[in-house]
Amino acid sequence: MSDIIKEIEAAELKASVDDFGVGDTVRVYGKIKEGNRERIQVFEGTVLKRQGGSNRETFTVRKTSNGVGVEKTWPLHSPNVEKIEVVRHGKVRRAKLNYLRDRVGKKAKVKEVVR
């Protein structure tokens, strides 16, 4: 990749990114625009995957809402992501937790890391 592209991408990166990984339970504070108003909505769930690199990096969060699984993919360096708060760290041995989609209830839990 050329140096010009790297410079442009480096300018779009956030100064500080919260340290979280796959399996962690996080709260994502996302900006929502409704007409001319802007508000912050919290989305709390388990991180299924992180992919990409530099300013294109994304992460997917899954939660269960009223018995229905909801997944949302967020760009890590987006200005629409206000902040990411780690609620608890999970102990996993995989980079992508796609198997959690088929599980319901206690089976869908991820063990917590004691730190």
C-alpha positions as CSV (number, residue, x, y, z in Angstrom):
1,M,0.0,0.0,0.0
2,S,1.3,3.4,-0.9
3,D,2.5,6.0,1.7
4,I,-0.2,8.5,0.7
5,I,-3.0,6.1,1.5
6,K,-1.4,5.2,4.8
7,E,-1.2,8.9,5.7
8,I,-4.9,9.5,4.9
9,E,-6.0,6.4,6.9
10,A,-3.8,7.4,9.8
11,A,-5.6,10.8,10.0
12,E,-9.0,9.1,10.4
13,L,-8.0,6.9,13.3
14,K,-9.3,7.6,16.8
15,A,-6.7,8.8,19.3
16,S,-7.6,6.2,21.9
17,V,-9.4,2.9,21.4
18,D,-10.7,0.9,24.3
19,D,-9.0,-2.5,24.9
20,F,-11.5,-5.3,24.3
21,G,-11.5,-8.6,22.6
22,V,-13.7,-11.4,21.3
23,G,-15.9,-12.9,24.0
24,D,-16.0,-9.7,26.1
25,T,-19.3,-8.2,27.1
26,V,-19.3,-4.5,26.0
27,R,-21.6,-1.5,26.1
28,V,-21.4,0.5,22.8
29,Y,-22.6,4.1,23.0
30,G,-23.7,4.9,19.5
31,K,-24.9,8.2,18.2
32,I,-28.4,8.0,16.5
33,K,-29.7,10.9,14.4
34,E,-33.4,11.4,14.3
35,G,-34.4,14.3,12.1
36,N,-32.4,17.3,13.5
37,R,-31.9,15.8,16.9
38,E,-29.0,13.6,18.0
39,R,-29.0,11.2,20.9
40,I,-26.9,8.3,22.3
41,Q,-28.2,4.8,22.4
42,V,-26.5,2.0,24.4
43,F,-26.1,-1.5,22.8
44,E,-24.9,-4.1,25.3
45,G,-23.8,-7.6,24.2
46,T,-21.1,-10.1,23.5
47,V,-18.4,-9.4,21.0
48,L,-18.5,-12.1,18.3
49,K,-15.7,-11.0,16.1
50,R,-13.2,-8.3,15.3
51,Q,-12.0,-8.0,11.7
52,G,-10.1,-5.7,9.4
53,G,-7.3,-3.4,10.1
54,S,-6.4,0.3,10.5
55,N,-9.4,2.6,10.0
56,R,-11.5,-0.2,8.4
57,E,-11.6,-2.3,11.5
58,T,-15.1,-3.5,12.6
59,F,-16.5,-5.5,15.4
60,T,-19.8,-7.4,15.8
61,V,-21.8,-7.4,19.0
62,R,-24.7,-9.8,19.7
63,K,-27.4,-9.6,22.3
64,T,-30.8,-11.2,22.9
65,S,-33.7,-8.8,22.9
66,N,-37.2,-10.2,23.8
67,G,-36.0,-13.7,22.9
68,V,-34.7,-12.7,19.5
69,G,-31.0,-12.5,18.7
70,V,-29.8,-9.1,17.5
71,E,-26.4,-8.5,15.9
72,K,-24.9,-5.2,15.0
73,T,-21.6,-4.5,13.3
74,W,-19.8,-1.3,14.3
75,P,-16.8,0.4,12.7
76,L,-14.2,0.8,15.4
77,H,-13.0,4.2,14.4
78,S,-16.4,5.7,13.4
79,P,-17.4,9.1,14.8
80,N,-20.8,7.5,15.4
81,V,-19.3,5.3,18.1
82,E,-19.1,7.6,21.2
83,K,-17.3,5.1,23.5
84,I,-17.0,1.4,24.2
85,E,-17.2,0.2,27.8
86,V,-16.1,-3.3,28.8
87,V,-18.5,-4.8,31.3
88,R,-16.7,-8.1,31.7
89,H,-13.9,-10.1,30.0
90,G,-14.7,-13.4,28.5
91,K,-12.5,-16.5,28.2
92,V,-12.6,-17.9,24.7
93,R,-10.3,-19.9,22.5
94,R,-11.5,-18.7,19.1
95,A,-11.3,-15.6,17.0
96,K,-14.9,-15.8,15.8
97,L,-17.7,-17.0,18.0
98,N,-20.2,-17.9,15.3
99,Y,-21.3,-21.0,17.2
100,L,-23.1,-18.7,19.8
101,R,-25.8,-18.0,17.1
102,D,-27.2,-21.5,17.4
103,R,-27.3,-21.5,21.2
104,V,-30.0,-20.2,23.6
105,G,-30.0,-19.5,27.3
106,K,-27.2,-20.7,29.6
107,K,-25.4,-22.4,26.7
108,A,-24.9,-19.1,25.0
109,K,-22.9,-17.7,27.9
110,V,-19.1,-17.1,27.8
111,K,-17.0,-17.9,30.9
112,E,-15.6,-14.9,32.6
113,V,-11.9,-14.3,33.1
114,V,-10.9,-13.7,36.7
115,R,-8.4,-10.9,36.7
